[in-house]
Amino acid sequence: MSATSFRRTKIIVTLGPATESEEMLEKLIRAGADIIRLNMAHAKHDWTRGIIRRIRAVSTKVGREVAIMMDIKGPEIRTGDVSAPIELKEGEIFDFTVRPGMSAERGGGGEEIRSVDVNYQDLVNDIKVGDTVLVDNGLLRLEVLEKNDARIRCRVLIPGELKSRRHINLPGVKVNLPSFTEKDRGDSIVGLEEGIDFLALSFVRQAKDIELLRAFLAERKSRVRIIAKIEDRSAIENLGEIVDACDGLMVARGDLGIECPFEELPVIQRRAVRTCLSRGRPVIVATHMLESMIAQPVPTRAEITDVANAVFELADCVMLSGETTIGKYPLECVQMLDTIARRIELEADDEWSAPAVFTGERMKVLHSAVVLANELPRSKLVTFTRHGFMAQGLALLRPSHAPILAFTPSVDVLRHLRLLRAVEPYLMRLASDPNETIESALAILRREGRIAPGDKIVIATDIVAQDRLVDSVQLRTVR
């Protein structure tokens, strides 16, 4: 890697049939994937254990340790099985039955009212007349006409074909499903046993949802970081408390785009990113970033602009889903994100000012380091961290051009740092003598071509002075 080769925006790749082989994993990691996501909606435990071990083995082979994010399914409402697809017509009366095996009724005109079971019996208590029911990612739209304790009667507004086990969205409806299900618990235990780094909690609606998961992790003495996925209107209403409670936020635009009006989605994304930046939390922009590349070798111009907007907004990560699980061009998708991010980052240098919320003394020291780095061309920020705070603090301040080269003795911390914008983590033992630690780090950076003669090195660290730690900022020039 040359001294100028650097991408600040991190890339998350979801594994699936197209990418789970050892050969493709190696290509993705070499191409710059920072975090590997496992979608547990359909994953079996044997597969999960095997793939985590494979990721670790390939990382070791490549010499680049990546992080693993387990995305647990969360609460979900789905239709039941149908013997054959049901072609729903506009204006048709249709029932969702919440008591399995309910027989179809006959309407007043003698015509049979068709129906499908739903896997959530309390739906009749949560929903009310006039509410909208969206099925299969919003392809089917129905309006609730009436309900009783066994079924919900609707009118079809947007027709289409209803197949088995289709996802149901209920815009504006507060559903009383648990945020952390038994399936989630079982999946999480497997992930913790295998050493995952992040748990992404689906359909977070309030801070309490995160607190329940954090209590589960505390019981198991786990340091896994929690990523809160915002996917419905409740999450938007409670955005501030969710951001404060989580370790990172994912703007999951798939379900958000179904639950909220389309024109609101860019506003929600921008608000979510800014809230995270103002409160010191990493943020991921996810879903449909390069959707057309599932089947085509190049993205649409609109997709390029969409990715660019996430980079301009200073998101920590952009994420690929279907593009790398079932797509024909998974490697090309990673390369495309890499290319777009690098180009846009050249334009975004001087548009960021740190929010006033970072008022602690240590953050002010880190802020002075970033200000110094911003004013020096060809500068690099170097820090040393045992728990990740120093690197995260620097990342939150969004240095305009300097990479953050973070040295840690902990492989767990190194993987957690993969989430943070502009941070390049290195594994290294920290010596008791600060100067020895710094010289060891600079030797590694010279060997890897990350620094060159004349580069300015801004070092933000703590040093021992009279038996106590003192935060310090140093400036050195590479000889």
N, C-alpha and C positions, 0 to 999 in steps of 0.2 A: 504494500500500500504506500503510495507516495505521500509526501508531506502535505499536498494539497487535496488529496482524495478524501472526501468527507461528506457524509450525509447526516443531517441533524434529525430528520423525521424518521422514526422507527417503523419497521414493517412487520405486521403480524400475518402469519400464514395459517390457514385452517387445513388440517390434514384430512384426506379422504382417499378413495380408491385411486385417484389420479396421482397422488403424491406420497403414499405410505411406504413405497419401496425404499430400500436403503440407498439405491442409486439416485433416485429423485430427491430424497432428503438431503443427500450430500450436495447436489446441485443447488437446491434452494438455500442452504446455509452458506455455501460459497458465494451465491448471488447477493447475499445480504439480508436474508430473513433474520429477524432479531428474536421473535417469539413464535413458538409453534402452538397453535390453538387446537384443542380437542373438543369437538362438539358432542356432548354426551346425550343428545336427544335420541340417537339410535345406536350408540356405541355399547358393545358388550364388554364385560370386565376383563375377559381373557385378552381381547384385542387391545384394550386400554393398557394393561400391564405390559404386553409385548411391545406396543408402539412407544411407550415412555422409555423403556430400556433401549430400544432401537435408536431413539433420538439422542439419548445420552452417549451411546456407543459411537454414533456418527459424529456428534459434536467433538468427542475425544479424537477421533480419526482426523477430522478437519483441523483441529486445534482452535476451535472457536465455540465457546460455551454459549448455547442459546437457552432462553427461558421457556418453560412450558406452562401454558394456561389451560386449565380445565374449565370449560363452559358448561355448567350444570343446567338442566332443562327448566327447572322452576315450575310454577303452576301453569297448567295448560288445559284449555277447554277444546275438545274435539268431538266431531260427529263419530258415530259408530260405523260398523261395517254395513255395506249395502251389497246385495247379491249382484246387482248390475248398476252402472251409472244411471242416475235419475236426471232426466232433462227437465229442468224447471222452466216454466213459461212465465212471462211477465203478467202480473196480476193474479197468478195462481195462489190459492190458499195452501199453506204448507205448515206442518207441525214439527216442532222439536220435542221429543218425548224424553222425560227425565226419569221414567220408570222403565227399565229395560224390558223389552218384550211386549210393550203396549201395542195392542192391535190398532190398525188404522180405523178412523171413524168414517161415517158417511155424512156428507153435508145435507143441507136441507133439500137440495135438488136431486138427491140420490146418488151424487157422484162421490167416489171415494176420495178422501183427503189423504194425500201421501205424507209420509213422515219418516224421520230418522231419529235414532236414539242419540243422546248426548251423555258424555261421561261425568257430568257434574250435576248432581241431583238438586243442589241448592240454587241452581240457576233461576228457578221460578221465584225465589225470594229476593234475588239481587236485581232482576230485570223488571221493568215496568212497561205498561202500555205506551206506545209511541217511540220506544227505544229502537235503535238500529242494530241488526245482527249482520255482521260481515263474515262470509265463509270463504275459505281458500284464498287467503291473502287479499280479500276484498273483491274477488272476481264475481262473487254473488252477494247481493244486498237484499235484505228483507226488513220489513217493518213489523213490529209487534202489535197485533190487534187485540188479543185477549190472552189470559192465562188461567190455569187452575193448578192444583197440586201435582198433576201428572204430565202436563204438556203446556207448551207455549205456541199459540197459534199466530202465524205471520202471513203477510202478503209479500209476494216476490216483486221487488222493485227493479232489480237488474237480474235478468235471467242467465242461465248457464247450466253446465253439467256438474252435478254433485256426485263425487266419488267417495270411497270409504276413507274414514279417519282424516277428514279435512279440518284444519285449524279454524277456530271461531274467534273473532275479535268483537268486542262490545264497546264501541267508542263512548266515553263518558260514564260508563257503568262501573261502579266500585264493587269489585268481586271479592268475596270473602274467602278465597282460597288461601292456604298457607303459602308463605313465600319460600319455605325450605321444606320440600316434600321428602317422603321416605326414600323415593328413588334418588333424590339429590344426596341424601345422607349416605346411602350405600355407595354411590359413585364417588363422593368426596372421600370416604374412608379409603377406597382403593387409591385415589390420587395421593392422599397423604402418605400412605404406605410406600408408594413408589417415588415420592419426593418431588411433587409438582411445586411450582413457584407462585402461581396465581390461581384463584378461584373466581370465576365470573358468575355472579348471581343474577339470574334472569328475572325480568318483570319486577324490579325493585319499585315499590310504591311509596315507601316512607323509611326514615332512618331506623325504625324498629326492626325492619326486615334485615338490615345489615347487622344490627346488634345481636339478633338471634344467631346468625351465622358466626359472628365473632365469638360468642359464648361457646358454640360448638367447637371452634378451633382452639379456644383457650383450654377447654376440657382435655384436649389432646396435645396441649403444649406445642401447638404448631405456630410457626412464624409466616405461614402462607399469607400473601396479601390479597385483599378482597377488592375485586373490580365490580362496581355496581352498574348494571345495564339498565338504562332508562328506555322504556318501551311503550308507555301509555301516558294519558293525561294526568293521572295522579302523580306520576314521577315529576312532571313538569311543574305542577303546583307545589311540590315539596322539594324542589331542586336544591335549594340551599342546604337544608338539613341532610339530604342524601350525600351531597358533596362533602360536607363536614364529617360524616360518619364513615365514609369509604376510604380506601387507599388509592383508588383511581376510578375514573368514570368512563363508561363506554356509551357513546351515542349510537344506539342500535336502530338505525334508520329504517330497517325493514318494517317492524311492527309499528314504530312511530309514524311512518308514512301511511299506515292503515288506520291507526287510532286517531290521528290528527288530520286536519285539512292539509292538502298538499302544499298550499302556498305558505303554511306556517312552518314547514319543515326546515327551510334554510334559517329562519328566525330562531327556531328552537336550537338548532345546531350551534349557531353563533353565540346564543345566550349561554348554552351549556359550556362551550369552550371558555368563554370569558369568565364564567362563574368559577370554573376550575382554576384558571390562571390567577384570579383574585384571591382564592382561598388556599392556594398551594397544593393542588392535587393534579396528578397527570391525567390526560384525557385522550381517549381513543375515538376516532371517527370510523364507523364501520358500516358495511352492507352496501352492495350494488356499486362499488367504486369503479370496477371495470367489468360490469355484468356482461356486456356484449362479447368480451373475450372468453367467455365460456365456450363459445362456438367459433369465434373469429380471431385471427392472429393479430389484429390491431383494434384499439378502442375507438369509440366515437369521439368526436371533438368535444361533445358535451361532457363525456366522462373525464377527459383530460382536464377540462376546466374545473370539474367537481373535485378531482384530486388536488389540483392547484389551489382551490379555495381552502381546503383543509390545511394545506401547508402555509398559505398566507395567514390563516387564522392562528398559526403557531401551535396546532395540535401536536401532542407528543408522538402519536402513532396513527397510521392508517392501516386498515385491515382488509384482507381478502377472505371471502367465504366460499361460495360456489365456484368462483374462478379457479380455486386450487383444490377443491374437493372432487369435483366431477368434470372440470373444464379440460379442454383439449390443449391449452397453452399455459399451464401453471408457471413454468419457469419464465416464460415471456412476460407474464403478469407481474412477477416480482421485479424483473428488469425494467418494465415500464414504470412502475411506481418509483423505482430508484432514479430513473432518468428524469421523470417529471419533478420529483422532490428536489434533486440537485439543482436543476435549472431555476425553479421558483425560489429556492433559498438564496440565490444570488440577488434577487430583487427585494427580498424582505428584510434586509439588514437593519435599516434605521427607523423602522415603524413601531418599535416596541418601547414602552416606558414602564418600569416596574410599578406595580400597584402600591399604594401607600400602606396597605395592610401589613407589609413585611417590616415591622417596626422593632423586632427584638434585636438585642445588641449583636448577637452572632450573625443574624441576617444582614445587619448593617456592615459588618466586616466583609461578608461575602459580596455585598453590593459594591463595596469599594474595589474589590478584586475585579468584578465584572466591568465597572466603569473604566478601570485601568486597562483591561484587556481590549475593551471597545475602542480605546484611543490609540492603541498600538497596532500597526499593520503586522501581519504574520505572527500574531501572538497566539499562544496556547495557554489554556487554564489547566493547571495540574493540582489535584487534591488527593488527600489520603483519608480513607474512611473505613471504620470498622463496622458501622451500622447503616451507612448510606446517607446520613443526614447532610454532610458537607456537599456531596455530589447532588443530592436532590435540591438543596438550597440554591446552588449555582444554576441548576437546570431551570428552576422556577423563575430565575431572574433573566432568562433568555438572552445570553450574550449574543451580540449581533453577528460576529464572524468566528470567534474562537471556539474550537472544540473543547469539551471538558474531559480531560484524560484522568480518570479516577482509578486509584490503586487501592485494593482492598485485600486483606488476607483471607476473606470468607467467600467461598464459591457461591453460597446462598445469596449473599449481598450482591455479588457480581451479576447473578441472574436477575435479581430485582432491578438492578440499574439498567438492564436492557430496555425497560419500559420508558426511560426518561429521555426526552429530547436533548440531543447534542452531547450525550454522555457516552464515551467509549471506555468501558471498564477493563481493567487488567488485574490479574491475580498475582499478588506479591506479598511476601512476608514483610511486615513493618518492623524495622530495627528500633532498638531503644534510643539510638542516636538519631535525631531528626535529619542531620546532614547526610548521614549514611543512607537513610531511607530515600532522600531526594536524589542522591547520586545514583542509587540503584535504579530508581524510576527513569531517570534521564538516560541511563545506559540502555534500558529496555526500549525506550522510544527511539534512540539512535539506531539500534539494531533493526527495528521494524520500519525504519524510514518515516517515522511520524514527525520527527523534528530535523531541522537542517541548520547549518551554521548561519547565524544572524537572526534566527527566530527569537522572539521575546517570550519568556516563560513566566507567567504570573502564577505563583504558588500560593494557594489558600489552604492553610492547615492549622493544627494546634501543636504547640511545642511545650515541652516541660520547662518551667522556669521556677526555681525555688520550690520544688515539690508540688507545683500545681500546673494545670494546663492553661495556656494562654493562646487565644486565637491570633493568627498572624497572617500577613500578606507580604510575600517577597517578590521581587522582580529580578530575573536572571536573563542573560543573553547566552544563547548557545554558541560555544566557541568552535 
